[in-house]
């Protein structure tokens, strides 16, 4: 893809901002030279044209710079988690008030077989088998902007079962082969438990086989969610009242279509576009059952199935399952559509700063690169929005503590209730 060249004034502004972000997010790096190389790499991600490889960032003939950057990215043992956590805490406290945590899959097609996690695998996002890496970002998303703060890299079976693969890529002993959805769920759980953030609703797409485990995992930590599902998903409904037969089971598509007479109109504005759209919504209470191969340890959990007719479709075309029961359908729909905001920022900012461009072969190097690309993404958006952090004020601001909640965890927070769909304040949620 073509990479835009920043005007000199904008590049200087972002470079100054990067100096501030280094002092805020990279305090965990123990040595000054490491922080200096982080600064060089970040400026390279923002200012270098073309593919953001280490060689291109170092520049022609700068072999010593290239070697130092290679050491810093692929071999240096610095921990990326504190950097990502500091970035998320900063965005939560100052620059943004996210409405949701959005899980965005990322597929990186490769020609060879040496890059960590690469393999021939079926990719739902592509609709075909590809030789690729499958990764995922967790984004703090509002209607105005979204920022990746955590990343997962899915490891196919051979990368965790074969000792040669583990040693060559430096894969930790604790790493396991999971599905992309399972990797994302575990990352969300770690963020909710350890990052001292307000736990916003999680928005993600989940396949039918992964759904029971996903619902259970989020329920254990009281994490609100809006999960996009396939219309073929079997759902159980009815049987709750004394005179109601059931429960019954039917595909989500059939249940929603049977309720077409109860549809409600929602008008909204698409992210990044001027034109509006009209969507018809309806919902039905359902039960969340355990997986087919698992015995039910507790009564099924009550959930809500939401369906949408988009554009001029005769049949419902989008479906979500949520545990948020006390919010208008319009708000749940607008939370779900934050995926469009993330897709827009991924294409417009995250890809141009090189999130897909890492060519190294180590597990550590991939995560170091993804971390620095996230900070570069934030620098570009913060500079574009005029959100310049005050390092003195931020240094004095301690992360929020939550002593009144179970385990000291941050409480789950939902966006404020919107007014009736169709009134102008709805633009606070979708622009």
Beta strands, then each sheet from edge to edge (+ up, - down):
strand 1: 100-109
strand 2: 119-123
strand 3: 128-141
strand 4: 146-153
strand 5: 201-205
strand 6: 225-229
strand 7: 234-238
strand 8: 246-251
strand 9: 264-269
strand 10: 276-288
strand 11: 301-310
strand 12: 318-322
sheet 1: 2+ 3- 1+ 5+ 6+ 12- 11+ 10- 9+
sheet 2: 2+ 3- 4+
sheet 3: 7+ 8-
end
